[in-house]
Amino acid sequence: MAHSSRTWQGARTPQAIKRVRQAERRHAILQPRRSAAKTYVARAAAAAATGDEAQTRESLLLAVSALDRAAKVGAIHPNAAARRKSRLMLKINAALGGEAAATAGKSQRKTGRAAVTQAAKSRIAAGRATNAKGEQTAAGKARAALSRSTRQAGSPTDQDTAASERPAAPPTKARRATARSTAAGTDSTSSTATKPASSRSSTKSAESKASTVRSAGPRAKSSKSPS
C-alpha cells in the first residue's frame, strides 16, 4: 500500500515534511509582525494628513518601533525597514510643512559637462598664474624681472664658493679598505728600504763563517794519524 495517494503534490520524505512544519511555524510567528508594521505605518500617514502634530508624533514612534521589531526578529529585511521609515518621514514632513512629497527622480544637470570642465581649467590656470607671478603691479613685475636676471647670470665665483662649502661625502667601505691596503704596502716597502747597513754586514759575516767551518771539517779529520 502506498504511503500517500498518487495525486498528492506535497512533501513525501521525512525531511521535506519537517521543513513544511517549520515554515508553518515561522509564518505563524512572523506574519503578525509584518501586519503590525504595515498597520502602524498606515496610521502614521493618516495622522499626518489630519495635521495634528501630537497625534502624528505618537503614531510615528509606534510605526518606527514596529518596523524595528519586525526587522530584529527577521520578519522583514533590515534594509526594507530602513526604506519604509525613510519614506514615512518624507510623507509626514511634507504633510506637516505643507510641501509636496519628495520624489526619487534623477536630478537634472543645469550646466553642460563641457562648460564645467572649461570653468575648472580656467580656475586652475588662474591659480597657477597667481602663485607664480604674485601681485601684478609695477613693483611686483620689477622684482620678478630682477630675480630672473640674477638666476640667469649665475656668477662662477658664487658657484665655486657653493661647491667648496659643500660637506665632503663620507668614506665608503671600499674606500676605507683601499686606504688600509695602500698604507700596509707603504709600510712594508719603507721597512725594507730603511734596513740598517750594520745588520746586512753582520748577516754576511755569519754566512762566511759557517761556510768556512763546513769546508775545514773534513781536512781536520784527514790530518790525524793513528797512534
N, CA, C and O of each residue as an XYZ file, in Angstrom:
908
protein
N       0.852     -1.195      0.000
C       0.000      0.000      0.000
C       0.885      1.241      0.000
O       1.858      1.293      0.753
N       0.581      2.229     -0.811
C       1.399      3.433     -0.952
C       1.291      4.316      0.288
O       0.286      4.308      1.000
N       2.353      5.072      0.520
C       2.386      5.981      1.678
C       1.359      7.099      1.528
O       0.742      7.522      2.505
N       1.185      7.565      0.315
C       0.200      8.614      0.042
C      -0.359      8.382     -1.358
O       0.187      7.608     -2.144
N      -1.438      9.055     -1.643
C      -2.072      8.861     -2.952
C      -1.212      9.448     -4.047
O      -0.358     10.306     -3.821
N      -1.476      8.941     -5.264
C      -0.675      9.408     -6.402
C      -1.000     10.840     -6.791
O      -0.203     11.476     -7.479
N      -2.105     11.350     -6.388
C      -2.456     12.737     -6.709
C      -1.854     13.740     -5.741
O      -2.037     14.941     -5.934
N      -1.144     13.302     -4.706
C      -0.525     14.195     -3.723
C       0.666     14.922     -4.325
O       1.575     14.283     -4.854
N       0.675     16.253     -4.254
C       1.731     17.070     -4.840
C       2.658     17.670     -3.777
O       3.576     18.417     -4.116
N       2.431     17.358     -2.506
C       3.230     17.956     -1.438
C       4.462     17.126     -1.112
O       4.922     16.319     -1.919
N       4.988     17.345      0.102
C       6.202     16.674      0.550
C       5.924     15.213      0.832
O       4.843     14.851      1.297
N       6.908     14.377      0.549
C       6.786     12.938      0.765
C       7.836     12.421      1.741
O       7.541     11.545      2.554
N       9.055     12.948      1.674
C      10.127     12.447      2.533
C      10.010     13.062      3.927
O       9.395     14.117      4.088
N      10.592     12.413      4.932
C      10.538     12.965      6.300
C      11.185     14.356      6.409
O      10.687     15.219      7.132
N      12.285     14.564      5.695
C      12.950     15.869      5.761
C      12.071     16.966      5.178
O      11.967     18.052      5.748
N      11.434     16.684      4.035
C      10.566     17.682      3.419
C       9.345     17.974      4.290
O       8.902     19.118      4.386
N       8.809     16.936      4.920
C       7.653     17.145      5.804
C       8.044     18.008      7.012
O       7.252     18.835      7.464
N       9.264     17.815      7.535
C       9.745     18.640      8.647
C       9.899     20.091      8.215
O       9.550     20.999      8.970
N      10.410     20.319      7.027
C      10.557     21.682      6.519
C       9.202     22.365      6.392
O       9.095     23.565      6.641
N       8.189     21.641      6.018
C       6.845     22.218      5.924
C       6.367     22.655      7.304
O       5.794     23.734      7.454
N       6.604     21.819      8.309
C       6.208     22.193      9.664
C       6.946     23.444     10.142
O       6.352     24.323     10.767
N       8.220     23.516      9.848
C       8.997     24.690     10.252
C       8.490     25.960      9.572
O       8.374     27.009     10.205
N       8.190     25.853      8.278
C       7.699     27.024      7.545
C       6.363     27.501      8.105
O       6.135     28.704      8.232
N       5.494     26.575      8.435
C       4.198     26.967      9.001
C       4.374     27.661     10.358
O       3.690     28.640     10.656
N       5.288     27.148     11.165
C       5.512     27.755     12.480
C       6.115     29.158     12.331
O       5.712     30.088     13.029
N       7.064     29.299     11.437
C       7.670     30.619     11.213
C       6.628     31.606     10.686
O       6.583     32.758     11.117
N       5.807     31.157      9.766
C       4.780     32.046      9.223
C       3.810     32.499     10.313
O       3.393     33.656     10.332
N       3.458     31.600     11.209
C       2.535     31.956     12.293
C       3.151     32.968     13.250
O       2.432     33.753     13.870
N       4.484     32.958     13.377
C       5.146     33.873     14.310
C       5.453     35.215     13.650
O       5.282     36.264     14.272
N       5.906     35.191     12.396
C       6.407     36.406     11.754
C       5.326     37.210     11.043
O       5.435     38.431     10.939
N       4.296     36.549     10.557
C       3.279     37.279      9.806
C       2.587     38.354     10.639
O       2.334     39.433     10.103
N       2.264     38.133     11.916
C       1.686     39.222     12.707
C       2.599     40.438     12.827
O       2.119     41.570     12.893
N       3.930     40.207     12.857
C       4.863     41.340     12.916
C       4.804     42.146     11.623
O       4.826     43.377     11.665
N       4.731     41.489     10.503
C       4.636     42.202      9.227
C       3.332     43.007      9.155
O       3.327     44.169      8.750
N       2.257     42.381      9.548
C       0.958     43.069      9.506
C       0.936     44.267     10.449
O       0.390     45.317     10.109
N       1.533     44.112     11.647
C       1.555     45.222     12.605
C       2.365     46.394     12.064
O       1.967     47.548     12.221
N       3.502     46.104     11.426
C       4.319     47.181     10.871
C       3.553     47.941      9.790
O       3.589     49.171      9.757
N       2.861     47.221      8.908
C       2.079     47.898      7.860
C       0.952     48.733      8.466
O       0.683     49.845      8.012
N       0.299     48.197      9.485
C      -0.821     48.911     10.108
C      -0.363     50.210     10.760
O      -0.995     51.252     10.583
N       0.736     50.153     11.515
C       1.218     51.352     12.198
C       1.721     52.400     11.200
O       1.554     53.598     11.426
N       2.323     51.965     10.119
C       2.784     52.915      9.100
C       1.590     53.619      8.454
O       1.617     54.831      8.242
N       0.568     52.868      8.150
C      -0.625     53.477      7.558
C      -1.288     54.451      8.533
O      -1.745     55.514      8.111
N      -1.352     54.125      9.798
C      -1.940     55.028     10.791
C      -1.130     56.317     10.918
O      -1.703     57.398     11.054
N       0.193     56.207     10.875
C       1.012     57.412     10.969
C       0.794     58.325      9.770
O       0.714     59.543      9.925
N       0.699     57.747      8.579
C       0.447     58.556      7.396
C      -0.922     59.227      7.472
O      -1.070     60.382      7.074
N      -1.920     58.510      7.980
C      -3.255     59.099      8.122
C      -3.264     60.213      9.158
O      -3.933     61.227      8.959
N      -2.533     60.049     10.269
C      -2.471     61.093     11.286
C      -1.776     62.343     10.751
O      -2.169     63.461     11.086
N      -0.742     62.162      9.920
C      -0.072     63.322      9.332
C      -0.993     64.077      8.393
O      -0.888     65.298      8.273
N      -1.906     63.363      7.717
C      -2.843     64.029      6.806
C      -3.827     64.909      7.560
O      -4.291     65.912      7.018
N      -4.156     64.555      8.799
C      -5.088     65.373      9.589
C      -4.465     66.676     10.064
O      -5.184     67.649     10.291
N      -3.153     66.719     10.219
C      -2.474     67.941     10.646
C      -2.241     68.038     12.129
O      -1.712     69.050     12.587
N      -2.604     67.046     12.901
C      -2.397     67.055     14.349
C      -0.963     66.610     14.649
O      -0.606     65.454     14.421
N      -0.156     67.523     15.157
C       1.260     67.217     15.363
C       1.456     66.212     16.498
O       2.285     65.311     16.371
N       0.725     66.339     17.591
C       0.902     65.435     18.735
C       0.534     64.006     18.359
O       1.270     63.066     18.660
N      -0.605     63.852     17.700
C      -1.030     62.509     17.288
C      -0.090     61.946     16.218
O       0.204     60.750     16.213
N       0.372     62.797     15.329
C       1.300     62.343     14.290
C       2.617     61.867     14.900
O       3.173     60.850     14.485
N       3.112     62.618     15.894
C       4.376     62.224     16.540
C       4.224     60.884     17.257
O       5.114     60.037     17.179
N       3.127     60.690     17.941
C       2.906     59.420     18.637
C       2.761     58.258     17.656
O       3.310     57.180     17.882
N       2.021     58.476     16.566
C       1.853     57.422     15.559
C       3.180     57.104     14.873
O       3.457     55.954     14.532
N       3.984     58.125     14.680
C       5.289     57.902     14.054
C       6.182     57.053     14.943
O       6.864     56.161     14.439
N       6.204     57.296     16.237
C       7.020     56.491     17.150
C       6.571     55.037     17.151
O       7.399     54.127     17.163
N       5.257     54.821     17.138
C       4.758     53.447     17.109
C       5.131     52.743     15.805
O       5.488     51.565     15.817
N       5.053     53.451     14.693
C       5.382     52.847     13.394
C       6.861     52.491     13.323
O       7.228     51.412     12.857
N       7.704     53.404     13.787
C       9.154     53.136     13.761
C       9.490     51.957     14.663
O      10.303     51.109     14.294
N       8.878     51.894     15.834
C       9.129     50.782     16.756
C       8.681     49.454     16.146
O       9.381     48.448     16.269
N       7.512     49.444     15.484
C       7.020     48.210     14.863
C       7.948     47.755     13.741
O       8.207     46.560     13.601
N       8.446     48.686     12.947
C       9.380     48.319     11.868
C      10.687     47.763     12.440
O      11.242     46.806     11.901
N      11.171     48.354     13.514
C      12.413     47.864     14.117
C      12.240     46.456     14.688
O      13.127     45.615     14.546
N      11.097     46.197     15.336
C      10.856     44.853     15.876
C      10.749     43.824     14.756
O      11.289     42.723     14.871
N      10.067     44.171     13.690
C       9.934     43.235     12.573
C      11.290     42.919     11.950
O      11.554     41.775     11.580
N      12.146     43.928     11.835
C      13.484     43.693     11.269
C      14.355     42.888     12.220
O      15.182     42.091     11.775
N      14.180     43.084     13.534
C      15.013     42.387     14.506
C      14.723     40.888     14.532
O      15.651     40.086     14.626
N      13.447     40.499     14.451
C      13.105     39.077     14.513
C      13.226     38.400     13.156
O      13.123     37.176     13.075
N      13.440     39.163     12.088
C      13.602     38.574     10.773
C      12.336     38.535      9.946
O      12.301     37.857      8.919
N      11.274     39.253     10.367
C      10.046     39.262      9.578
C      10.244     40.004      8.268
O       9.691     39.607      7.242
N      11.029     41.081      8.288
C      11.376     41.817      7.070
C      12.874     42.083      7.083
O      13.535     41.949      8.113
N      13.384     42.455      5.948
C      14.812     42.732      5.839
C      15.124     44.077      6.495
O      14.317     45.003      6.411
N      16.282     44.198      7.148
C      16.636     45.486      7.765
C      16.657     46.645      6.773
O      16.272     47.762      7.118
N      17.102     46.388      5.548
C      17.106     47.460      4.548
C      15.683     47.872      4.184
O      15.419     49.050      3.943
N      14.769     46.908      4.144
C      13.377     47.232      3.860
C      12.784     48.089      4.976
O      12.031     49.025      4.708
N      13.117     47.773      6.214
C      12.633     48.580      7.335
C      13.166     50.010      7.251
O      12.423     50.966      7.473
N      14.450     50.156      6.931
C      15.028     51.496      6.805
C      14.377     52.267      5.659
O      14.118     53.463      5.792
N      14.114     51.607      4.550
C      13.480     52.282      3.415
C      12.072     52.762      3.765
O      11.686     53.875      3.411
N      11.320     51.930      4.451
C       9.951     52.306      4.815
C       9.946     53.465      5.813
O       9.107     54.361      5.720
N      10.874     53.447      6.759
C      10.944     54.554      7.704
C      11.305     55.856      6.998
O      10.751     56.910      7.311
N      12.224     55.786      6.054
C      12.618     56.998      5.326
C      11.447     57.572      4.532
O      11.217     58.781      4.555
N      10.719     56.728      3.841
C       9.576     57.214      3.056
C       8.476     57.771      3.961
O       7.820     58.755      3.618
N       8.281     57.144      5.102
C       7.275     57.648      6.032
C       7.664     59.031      6.552
O       6.813     59.913      6.670
N       8.948     59.222      6.862
C       9.413     60.534      7.324
C       9.186     61.597      6.260
O       8.751     62.704      6.577
N       9.472     61.278      5.014
C       9.276     62.252      3.939
C       7.809     62.630      3.811
O       7.485     63.805      3.639
N       6.929     61.659      3.892
C       5.491     61.944      3.773
C       5.000     62.812      4.929
O       4.231     63.750      4.723
N       5.443     62.499      6.134
C       4.992     63.264      7.298
C       5.519     64.699      7.242
O       4.781     65.641      7.530
N       6.793     64.868      6.874
C       7.359     66.216      6.777
C       6.653     67.038      5.707
O       6.400     68.228      5.892
N       6.337     66.396      4.591
C       5.635     67.113      3.530
C       4.223     67.496      3.953
O       3.742     68.577      3.613
N       3.554     66.606      4.698
C       2.182     66.899      5.116
C       2.133     67.986      6.182
O       1.264     68.857      6.139
N       3.042     67.943      7.122
C       3.040     68.944      8.188
C       3.589     70.286      7.723
O       3.158     71.333      8.205
N       4.526     70.262      6.802
C       5.116     71.511      6.329
C       4.367     72.136      5.172
O       4.703     73.245      4.757
N       3.367     71.462      4.638
C       2.619     71.997      3.513
C       3.361     71.930      2.201
O       3.038     72.675      1.276
N       4.376     71.035      2.090
C       5.159     70.900      0.870
C       4.816     69.589      0.190
O       4.295     68.666      0.815
N       5.110     69.523     -1.080
C       4.876     68.295     -1.827
C       5.896     67.239     -1.421
O       7.037     67.556     -1.086
N       5.471     65.988     -1.454
C       6.368     64.905     -1.082
C       7.504     64.811     -2.072
O       7.308     64.966     -3.277
N       8.708     64.555     -1.554
C       9.881     64.481     -2.413
C       9.820     63.234     -3.273
O       9.474     62.154     -2.794
N      10.153     63.384     -4.520
C      10.180     62.252     -5.440
C      11.601     61.758     -5.587
O      12.560     62.495     -5.360
N      11.723     60.508     -5.967
C      13.046     59.880     -6.107
C      13.552     59.959     -7.525
O      14.257     59.056     -7.975
N      13.212     61.021     -8.248
C      13.667     61.172     -9.624
C      15.112     61.613     -9.692
O      15.662     62.116     -8.712
N      15.719     61.429    -10.831
C      17.109     61.799    -11.019
C      17.210     63.302    -11.253
O      16.468     63.859    -12.062
N      18.117     63.951    -10.555
C      18.276     65.396    -10.697
C      18.880     65.722    -12.055
O      19.781     65.037    -12.540
N      18.361     66.784    -12.651
C      18.829     67.191    -13.959
C      20.036     68.112    -13.826
O      20.079     68.954    -12.929
N      21.010     67.958    -14.710
C      22.193     68.805    -14.701
C      21.850     70.146    -15.346
O      21.315     70.201    -16.453
N      22.167     71.217    -14.635
C      21.823     72.540    -15.130
C      22.839     73.053    -16.135
O      22.474     73.810    -17.034
N      24.081     72.672    -16.013
C      25.126     73.120    -16.927
C      25.723     71.924    -17.641
O      25.717     70.807    -17.124
N      26.238     72.170    -18.831
C      26.829     71.085    -19.601
C      28.169     70.649    -19.044
O      28.822     71.387    -18.307
N      28.571     69.441    -19.406
C      29.841     68.912    -18.908
C      31.023     69.685    -19.480
O      32.025     69.899    -18.797
N      30.898     70.108    -20.753
C      31.996     70.858    -21.361
C      32.192     72.204    -20.663
O      33.323     72.641    -20.452
N      31.081     72.858    -20.306
C      31.188     74.144    -19.616
C      31.824     73.984    -18.242
O      32.648     74.801    -17.831
N      31.439     72.932    -17.540
C      32.022     72.687    -16.214
C      33.513     72.416    -16.317
O      34.292     72.915    -15.504
N      33.921     71.626    -17.314
C      35.347     71.329    -17.496
C      36.142     72.576    -17.831
O      37.236     72.779    -17.307
N      35.591     73.417    -18.710
C      36.281     74.639    -19.084
C      36.426     75.584    -17.894
O      37.468     76.217    -17.722
N      35.381     75.676    -17.074
C      35.461     76.541    -15.898
C      36.508     76.038    -14.917
O      37.229     76.834    -14.314
N      36.596     74.724    -14.753
C      37.602     74.167    -13.849
C      39.015     74.441    -14.354
O      39.904     74.778    -13.572
N      39.221     74.295    -15.669
C      40.546     74.564    -16.232
C      40.944     76.026    -16.058
O      42.093     76.337    -15.745
N      39.977     76.916    -16.266
C      40.282     78.345    -16.110
C      40.635     78.688    -14.665
O      41.523     79.503    -14.416
N      39.935     78.065    -13.710
C      40.256     78.309    -12.308
C      41.655     77.815    -11.966
O      42.401     78.487    -11.255
N      42.008     76.633    -12.478
C      43.343     76.089    -12.201
C      44.426     76.968    -12.805
O      45.443     77.233    -12.163
N      44.210     77.429    -14.056
C      45.197     78.290    -14.709
C      45.357     79.607    -13.962
O      46.477     80.093    -13.802
N      44.249     80.193    -13.501
C      44.328     81.456    -12.758
C      45.080     81.269    -11.450
O      45.871     82.127    -11.056
N      44.837     80.151    -10.776
C      45.547     79.899     -9.532
C      47.040     79.728     -9.739
O      47.838     80.239     -8.953
N      47.428     79.012    -10.793
C      48.854     78.832    -11.066
C      49.521     80.146    -11.423
O      50.643     80.413    -10.995
N      48.828     80.976    -12.213
C      49.411     82.260    -12.587
C      49.602     83.150    -11.371
O      50.611     83.845    -11.257
N      48.637     83.128    -10.465
C      48.751     83.944     -9.253
C      49.893     83.466     -8.376
O      50.627     84.282     -7.820
N      50.052     82.161     -8.244
C      51.133     81.631     -7.410
C      52.500     81.886     -8.015
O      53.470     82.089     -7.285
N      52.593     81.880     -9.339
C      53.888     82.043     -9.989
C      54.328     83.505    -10.055
O      55.499     83.806     -9.826
N      53.404     84.415    -10.365
C      53.770     85.815    -10.612
C      53.512     86.727     -9.420
O      54.108     87.800     -9.328
N      52.658     86.332     -8.528
C      52.319     87.200     -7.411
C      51.408     88.331     -7.859
O      50.718     88.220     -8.873
N      51.411     89.406     -7.110
C      50.559     90.533     -7.442
C      51.059     91.210     -8.715
O      52.250     91.494     -8.836
N      50.170     91.469     -9.653
C      50.536     92.070    -10.931
C      50.557     93.593    -10.812
O      49.663     94.283    -11.302
N      51.591     94.095    -10.154
C      51.803     95.529    -10.038
C      53.163     95.865    -10.627
O      53.932     94.973    -10.985
N      53.455     97.164    -10.725
C      54.734     97.576    -11.298
C      55.895     97.100    -10.430
O      56.906     96.622    -10.944
N      55.745     97.233     -9.100
C      56.822     96.796     -8.201
C      57.003     95.282     -8.272
O      58.129     94.785     -8.269
N      55.892     94.555     -8.334
C      55.991     93.110     -8.423
C      56.658     92.651     -9.702
O      57.481     91.736     -9.682
N      56.310     93.284    -10.821
C      56.951     92.925    -12.093
C      58.432     93.236    -12.068
O      59.229     92.463    -12.601
N      58.828     94.361    -11.454
C      60.245     94.707    -11.377
C      61.019     93.691    -10.546
O      62.121     93.287    -10.918
N      60.438     93.278     -9.416
C      61.117     92.278     -8.592
C      61.252     90.947     -9.331
O      62.283     90.280     -9.234
N      60.211     90.565    -10.065
C      60.283     89.312    -10.807
C      61.358     89.368    -11.879
O      62.090     88.398    -12.077
N      61.459     90.519    -12.587
C      62.488     90.648    -13.619
C      63.882     90.617    -13.017
O      64.784     90.002    -13.586
N      64.078     91.274    -11.868
C      65.384     91.280    -11.218
C      65.802     89.890    -10.775
O      66.947     89.487    -10.982
N      64.879     89.154    -10.166
C      65.212     87.797     -9.732
C      65.506     86.890    -10.916
O      66.376     86.024    -10.827
N      64.791     87.074    -12.030
C      65.020     86.250    -13.219
C      66.390     86.517    -13.805
O      67.102     85.585    -14.179
N      66.773     87.811    -13.889
C      68.092     88.143    -14.433
C      69.210     87.629    -13.524
O      70.259     87.201    -14.005
N      68.984     87.673    -12.223
C      70.001     87.172    -11.287
C      70.197     85.667    -11.428
O      71.325     85.175    -11.386
N      69.105     84.944    -11.594
C      69.218     83.493    -11.773
C      69.918     83.142    -13.069
O      70.714     82.204    -13.117
N      69.619     83.903    -14.138
C      70.246     83.605    -15.428
C      71.723     83.920    -15.427
O      72.505     83.222    -16.072
N      72.131     84.993    -14.689
C      73.551     85.369    -14.677
C      74.381     84.270    -14.036
O      75.278     83.720    -14.675
N      74.091     83.940    -12.768
C      74.774     82.828    -12.094
C      76.273     82.953    -12.128
O      76.920     82.142    -12.790
N      76.876     83.930    -11.449
C      78.306     84.191    -11.491
C      79.089     82.953    -11.080
O      78.677     82.252    -10.157
N      80.257     82.654    -11.769
C      81.038     81.441    -11.442
C      81.647     81.480    -10.048
O      81.849     80.439     -9.424
N      81.947     82.720     -9.547
C      82.546     82.785     -8.204
C      81.571     82.257     -7.161
O      81.963     81.551     -6.232
N      80.316     82.598     -7.319
C      79.324     82.089     -6.383
C      79.207     80.579     -6.476
O      79.060     79.896     -5.463
N      79.274     80.053     -7.711
C      79.186     78.602     -7.868
C      80.368     77.893     -7.237
O      80.210     76.847     -6.606
N      81.585     78.477     -7.410
C      82.766     77.856     -6.803
C      82.671     77.887     -5.280
O      83.016     76.918     -4.603
N      82.202     79.010     -4.756
C      82.073     79.115     -3.300
C      81.094     78.094     -2.756
O      81.327     77.472     -1.719
N      79.972     77.930     -3.488
C      78.973     76.953     -3.042
C      79.535     75.539     -3.095
O      79.274     74.727     -2.207
N      80.319     75.244     -4.154
C      80.896     73.903     -4.276
C      81.913     73.643     -3.170
O      81.998     72.530     -2.651
N      82.706     74.696     -2.800
C      83.700     74.495     -1.752
C      83.064     74.345     -0.379
O      83.615     73.690      0.506
N      81.898     74.958     -0.213
C      81.228     74.885      1.084
C      80.466     73.593      1.282
O      79.993     73.313      2.384
N      80.342     72.809      0.237
C      79.613     71.541      0.377
C      80.381     70.585      1.290
O      81.604     70.501      1.176
N      79.740     69.895      2.151
C      80.441     68.926      3.021
C      80.931     67.730      2.222
O      80.271     67.278      1.287
N      82.107     67.222      2.608
C      82.678     66.078      1.907
C      81.849     64.836      2.170
O      81.315     64.635      3.261
N      81.756     64.010      1.141
C      80.966     62.791      1.272
C      81.666     61.815      2.212
O      82.889     61.690      2.147
N      80.962     61.143      3.051
C      81.597     60.199      3.990
C      82.236     59.041      3.246
O      81.676     58.577      2.253
N      83.416     58.547      3.700
C      84.087     57.439      3.003
C      83.282     56.152      3.092
O      82.717     55.828      4.137
N      83.240     55.442      2.007
C      82.533     54.172      1.964
C      83.455     53.042      2.411
O      84.636     53.259      2.682
N      82.900     51.833      2.483
C      83.688     50.663      2.904
C      84.813     50.367      1.912
O      85.932     50.045      2.310
N      84.504     50.480      0.608
C      85.522     50.180     -0.401
C      86.685     51.157     -0.296
O      87.848     50.771     -0.415
N      86.351     52.455     -0.068
C      87.430     53.439      0.041
C      88.291     53.177      1.273
O      89.517     53.269      1.206
N      87.652     52.850      2.400
C      88.434     52.563      3.608
C      89.342     51.346      3.427
O      90.484     51.354      3.887
N      88.833     50.277      2.745
C      89.663     49.087      2.520
C      90.852     49.417      1.628
O      91.961     48.944      1.879
N      90.636     50.229      0.583
C      91.729     50.609     -0.320
C      92.785     51.411      0.426
O      93.984     51.223      0.219
N      92.330     52.307      1.294
C      93.288     53.121      2.052
C      94.134     52.250      2.983
O      95.336     52.475      3.124
N      93.500     51.251      3.621
C      94.262     50.371      4.512
C      95.321     49.574      3.745
O      96.468     49.478      4.180
N      94.926     49.000      2.593
C      95.893     48.203      1.816
C      97.049     49.057      1.321
O      98.193     48.602      1.322
N      96.774     50.278      0.902
C      97.844     51.177      0.433
C      98.812     51.507      1.572
O     100.028     51.543      1.382
N      98.247     51.747      2.755
C      99.103     52.068      3.903
C      99.973     50.878      4.296
O     101.137     51.056      4.654
N      99.415     49.658      4.232
C     100.198     48.472      4.584
C     101.336     48.265      3.594
O     102.452     47.949      4.008
N     101.085     48.434      2.292
C     102.154     48.284      1.299
C     103.245     49.313      1.470
O     104.425     49.002      1.308
N     102.864     50.545      1.798
C     103.855     51.598      2.005
C     104.738     51.296      3.200
O     105.943     51.539      3.149
N     104.164     50.770      4.278
C     104.946     50.452      5.477
C     105.950     49.342      5.206
O     107.098     49.410      5.646
N     105.500     48.295      4.462
C     106.432     47.191      4.185
C     107.579     47.644      3.296
O     108.720     47.230      3.503
N     107.298     48.480      2.319
C     108.354     48.970      1.415
C     109.348     49.844      2.159
O     110.556     49.734      1.954
N     108.838     50.712      3.021
C     109.730     51.601      3.759
C     110.599     50.828      4.745
O     111.759     51.186      4.948
N     110.056     49.765      5.367
C     110.858     48.985      6.309
C     111.989     48.252      5.593
O     113.096     48.137      6.118
N     111.697     47.752      4.377
C     112.742     47.060      3.604
C     113.817     48.023      3.139
O     115.008     47.711      3.164
N     113.371     49.220      2.707
C     114.333     50.185      2.165
C     115.198     50.787      3.259
O     116.354     51.124      3.002
N     114.688     50.930      4.441
C     115.443     51.584      5.524
C     116.127     50.592      6.451
O     116.425     50.944      7.592
N     116.385     49.377      6.014
C     117.071     48.399      6.849
C     118.516     48.841      7.066
O     119.164     49.195      6.080
N     119.067     48.849      8.273
C     120.434     49.374      8.529
C     121.501     48.523      7.858
O     121.349     47.316      7.669
N     122.595     49.208      7.505
C     123.713     48.527      6.834
C     124.452     47.596      7.778
O     125.001     46.588      7.334
N     124.481     47.903      9.067
C     125.201     47.066     10.024
C     124.582     45.684     10.117
O     125.298     44.692     10.250
N     123.236     45.607     10.048
C     122.603     44.299     10.118
C     122.921     43.477      8.880
O     123.110     42.264      8.972
N     122.981     44.134      7.703
C     123.309     43.392      6.481
C     124.741     42.864      6.546
O     124.984     41.733      6.126
N     125.704     43.647      7.060
C     127.101     43.203      7.133
C     127.261     42.053      8.130
O     128.022     41.115      7.891
N     126.532     42.137      9.256
C     126.633     41.065     10.243
C     126.079     39.763      9.681
O     126.594     38.689      9.991
N     125.043     39.844      8.863
C     124.478     38.639      8.243
C     125.489     38.008      7.292
O     125.655     36.789      7.274
N     126.169     38.851      6.494
C     127.158     38.328      5.551
C     128.319     37.668      6.287
O     128.786     36.614      5.854
N     128.803     38.253      7.390
C     129.929     37.669      8.125
C     129.546     36.325      8.742
O     130.355     35.398      8.778
N     128.309     36.227      9.225
C     127.868     34.962      9.805
C     127.807     33.881      8.747
O     128.166     32.735      9.017
N     127.358     34.222      7.543
C     127.287     33.238      6.464
C     128.691     32.778      6.051
O     128.900     31.598      5.773
N     129.656     33.716      6.010
C     131.034     33.336      5.620
C     131.667     32.411      6.657
O     132.370     31.469      6.293
N     131.426     32.668      7.951
C     131.965     31.798      8.990
C     131.409     30.387      8.897
O     132.143     29.415      9.074
N     130.140     30.271      8.624
C     129.538     28.952      8.531
C     130.120     28.173      7.365
O     130.366     26.972      7.480
N     130.341     28.843      6.246
C     130.926     28.136      5.089
C     132.365     27.706      5.380
O     132.798     26.659      4.898
N     133.115     28.491      6.159
C     134.490     28.141      6.493
C     134.528     26.904      7.386
O     135.370     26.027      7.191
N     133.645     26.828      8.341
C     133.593     25.680      9.236
C     133.251     24.422      8.479
O     133.829     23.367      8.735
N     132.305     24.517      7.534
C     131.916     23.323      6.768
C     133.070     22.832      5.894
O     133.235     21.624      5.728
N     133.865     23.731      5.337
C     134.982     23.323      4.464
C     136.172     22.777      5.270
O     136.896     21.916      4.769
N     136.392     23.254      6.502
C     137.540     22.825      7.295
C     137.298     21.524      8.027
O     138.255     20.938      8.533
N     136.112     21.057      8.110
C     135.804     19.847      8.857
C     136.477     18.607      8.302
O     137.163     17.936      9.073
N     136.346     18.241      7.038
C     136.953     17.026      6.500
C     138.481     17.054      6.522
O     139.109     16.020      6.747
N     139.084     18.213      6.293
C     140.541     18.308      6.290
C     141.104     17.971      7.673
O     142.117     17.278      7.770
N     140.472     18.445      8.731
C     140.963     18.144     10.080
C     140.926     16.668     10.376
O     141.814     16.144     11.049
N     139.926     16.002      9.890
C     139.839     14.566     10.118
C     140.944     13.830      9.361
O     141.528     12.889      9.900
N     141.235     14.225      8.157
C     142.235     13.523      7.349
C     143.647     13.740      7.871
O     144.501     12.884      7.638
N     143.946     14.848      8.571
C     145.296     15.146      9.043
C     145.650     14.316     10.258
O     146.837     14.152     10.540
N     144.711     13.798     10.974
C     145.000     12.985     12.133
C     145.534     11.639     11.728
O     145.042     11.046     10.768
N     146.543     11.129     12.444
C     147.145      9.810     12.113
C     146.880      8.858     13.259
O     146.776      9.276     14.413
N     146.773      7.618     12.953
C     146.504      6.658     14.043
C     147.736      6.481     14.908
O     148.844      6.442     14.373
N     147.598      6.377     16.178
C     148.740      6.273     17.115
C     149.072      4.804     17.343
O     149.995      4.489     18.093
